Amino acid sequence: MERYFNTEQISLAGRTFSQAEKMAGRYFRIGPAEWRERRYDVKTLAFLEKHEVREGTFAHLCKYQFRKEPEGKDGGFHFYRICLQDDRILDAVERAHSFIRLSPLLLYIAAHELVHVIRFEQGEGNFDAPEEEKPGEEEKVHRITRNLLKPATDPDLNLVLDCFSNRYRIGDLVQ
């Protein structure tokens, strides 16, 4: 059964992505003007298209191409959609029996997905990489995300980071 974020949780997600964008900007030395060049949006489960819903993950990226001219001529651009899977996120928080809090989990998810966007835009990662290369990219992004979040760590965020370490997988909480 699909569950959706309520209005308070949607607002929290928006604030969390703003916070993660600022942190990622400092880490990668990306200013506000440069962020505008990195086109992305964030959607929660209630607003996702069917092909944007994915089992077994808290969030994932979709990449879309917009062309102003037909036939694929110049003048277009691409953008990323960060697709939050509300039901999986809420389930992890509930199954963790107050062990994991929503706010730090959302901060990790936001930072992680924004690191992907930055790496893809800078050519350091390949959105269309073969499946066998994706685990390596995920490990790199996780390492960067941990370093990016270090200045903000508090006990609740440390629990989330521990769950994403090699010792634990937060996904185990929702199995």
Secondary structure as a PSIPRED ss2 file (coil, helix, strand):
# PSIPRED VFORMAT (PSIPRED V4.0)

   1 M C   1.000  0.000  0.000
   2 E C   1.000  0.000  0.000
   3 R C   1.000  0.000  0.000
   4 Y C   1.000  0.000  0.000
   5 F C   1.000  0.000  0.000
   6 N C   1.000  0.000  0.000
   7 T H   0.000  1.000  0.000
   8 E H   0.000  1.000  0.000
   9 Q H   0.000  1.000  0.000
  10 I H   0.000  1.000  0.000
  11 S H   0.000  1.000  0.000
  12 L H   0.000  1.000  0.000
  13 A H   0.000  1.000  0.000
  14 G H   0.000  1.000  0.000
  15 R H   0.000  1.000  0.000
  16 T H   0.000  1.000  0.000
  17 F H   0.000  1.000  0.000
  18 S H   0.000  1.000  0.000
  19 Q H   0.000  1.000  0.000
  20 A H   0.000  1.000  0.000
  21 E H   0.000  1.000  0.000
  22 K H   0.000  1.000  0.000
  23 M H   0.000  1.000  0.000
  24 A H   0.000  1.000  0.000
  25 G H   0.000  1.000  0.000
  26 R H   0.000  1.000  0.000
  27 Y H   0.000  1.000  0.000
  28 F H   0.000  1.000  0.000
  29 R C   1.000  0.000  0.000
  30 I C   1.000  0.000  0.000
  31 G C   1.000  0.000  0.000
  32 P H   0.000  1.000  0.000
  33 A H   0.000  1.000  0.000
  34 E H   0.000  1.000  0.000
  35 W H   0.000  1.000  0.000
  36 R H   0.000  1.000  0.000
  37 E H   0.000  1.000  0.000
  38 R C   1.000  0.000  0.000
  39 R C   1.000  0.000  0.000
  40 Y E   0.000  0.000  1.000
  41 D E   0.000  0.000  1.000
  42 V E   0.000  0.000  1.000
  43 K E   0.000  0.000  1.000
  44 T C   1.000  0.000  0.000
  45 L H   0.000  1.000  0.000
  46 A H   0.000  1.000  0.000
  47 F H   0.000  1.000  0.000
  48 L C   1.000  0.000  0.000
  49 E C   1.000  0.000  0.000
  50 K H   0.000  1.000  0.000
  51 H H   0.000  1.000  0.000
  52 E H   0.000  1.000  0.000
  53 V C   1.000  0.000  0.000
  54 R C   1.000  0.000  0.000
  55 E C   1.000  0.000  0.000
  56 G C   1.000  0.000  0.000
  57 T C   1.000  0.000  0.000
  58 F C   1.000  0.000  0.000
  59 A E   0.000  0.000  1.000
  60 H E   0.000  0.000  1.000
  61 L E   0.000  0.000  1.000
  62 C E   0.000  0.000  1.000
  63 K E   0.000  0.000  1.000
  64 Y E   0.000  0.000  1.000
  65 Q E   0.000  0.000  1.000
  66 F E   0.000  0.000  1.000
  67 R C   1.000  0.000  0.000
  68 K C   1.000  0.000  0.000
  69 E C   1.000  0.000  0.000
  70 P H   0.000  1.000  0.000
  71 E H   0.000  1.000  0.000
  72 G H   0.000  1.000  0.000
  73 K C   1.000  0.000  0.000
  74 D C   1.000  0.000  0.000
  75 G C   1.000  0.000  0.000
  76 G C   1.000  0.000  0.000
  77 F E   0.000  0.000  1.000
  78 H E   0.000  0.000  1.000
  79 F E   0.000  0.000  1.000
  80 Y E   0.000  0.000  1.000
  81 R E   0.000  0.000  1.000
  82 I E   0.000  0.000  1.000
  83 C E   0.000  0.000  1.000
  84 L E   0.000  0.000  1.000
  85 Q C   1.000  0.000  0.000
  86 D H   0.000  1.000  0.000
  87 D H   0.000  1.000  0.000
  88 R H   0.000  1.000  0.000
  89 I H   0.000  1.000  0.000
  90 L H   0.000  1.000  0.000
  91 D H   0.000  1.000  0.000
  92 A H   0.000  1.000  0.000
  93 V H   0.000  1.000  0.000
  94 E H   0.000  1.000  0.000
  95 R H   0.000  1.000  0.000
  96 A C   1.000  0.000  0.000
  97 H C   1.000  0.000  0.000
  98 S C   1.000  0.000  0.000
  99 F C   1.000  0.000  0.000
 100 I C   1.000  0.000  0.000
 101 R C   1.000  0.000  0.000
 102 L H   0.000  1.000  0.000
 103 S H   0.000  1.000  0.000
 104 P H   0.000  1.000  0.000
 105 L H   0.000  1.000  0.000
 106 L H   0.000  1.000  0.000
 107 L H   0.000  1.000  0.000
 108 Y H   0.000  1.000  0.000
 109 I H   0.000  1.000  0.000
 110 A H   0.000  1.000  0.000
 111 A H   0.000  1.000  0.000
 112 H H   0.000  1.000  0.000
 113 E H   0.000  1.000  0.000
 114 L H   0.000  1.000  0.000
 115 V H   0.000  1.000  0.000
 116 H H   0.000  1.000  0.000
 117 V H   0.000  1.000  0.000
 118 I H   0.000  1.000  0.000
 119 R H   0.000  1.000  0.000
 120 F H   0.000  1.000  0.000
 121 E H   0.000  1.000  0.000
 122 Q H   0.000  1.000  0.000
 123 G C   1.000  0.000  0.000
 124 E C   1.000  0.000  0.000
 125 G C   1.000  0.000  0.000
 126 N C   1.000  0.000  0.000
 127 F C   1.000  0.000  0.000
 128 D C   1.000  0.000  0.000
 129 A C   1.000  0.000  0.000
 130 P C   1.000  0.000  0.000
 131 E H   0.000  1.000  0.000
 132 E H   0.000  1.000  0.000
 133 E H   0.000  1.000  0.000
 134 K H   0.000  1.000  0.000
 135 P H   0.000  1.000  0.000
 136 G H   0.000  1.000  0.000
 137 E H   0.000  1.000  0.000
 138 E H   0.000  1.000  0.000
 139 E H   0.000  1.000  0.000
 140 K H   0.000  1.000  0.000
 141 V H   0.000  1.000  0.000
 142 H H   0.000  1.000  0.000
 143 R H   0.000  1.000  0.000
 144 I H   0.000  1.000  0.000
 145 T H   0.000  1.000  0.000
 146 R H   0.000  1.000  0.000
 147 N H   0.000  1.000  0.000
 148 L H   0.000  1.000  0.000
 149 L H   0.000  1.000  0.000
 150 K H   0.000  1.000  0.000
 151 P H   0.000  1.000  0.000
 152 A H   0.000  1.000  0.000
 153 T C   1.000  0.000  0.000
 154 D C   1.000  0.000  0.000
 155 P H   0.000  1.000  0.000
 156 D H   0.000  1.000  0.000
 157 L H   0.000  1.000  0.000
 158 N H   0.000  1.000  0.000
 159 L H   0.000  1.000  0.000
 160 V H   0.000  1.000  0.000
 161 L H   0.000  1.000  0.000
 162 D H   0.000  1.000  0.000
 163 C H   0.000  1.000  0.000
 164 F C   1.000  0.000  0.000
 165 S C   1.000  0.000  0.000
 166 N C   1.000  0.000  0.000
 167 R C   1.000  0.000  0.000
 168 Y C   1.000  0.000  0.000
 169 R C   1.000  0.000  0.000
 170 I H   0.000  1.000  0.000
 171 G H   0.000  1.000  0.000
 172 D H   0.000  1.000  0.000
 173 L H   0.000  1.000  0.000
 174 V H   0.000  1.000  0.000
 175 Q C   1.000  0.000  0.000
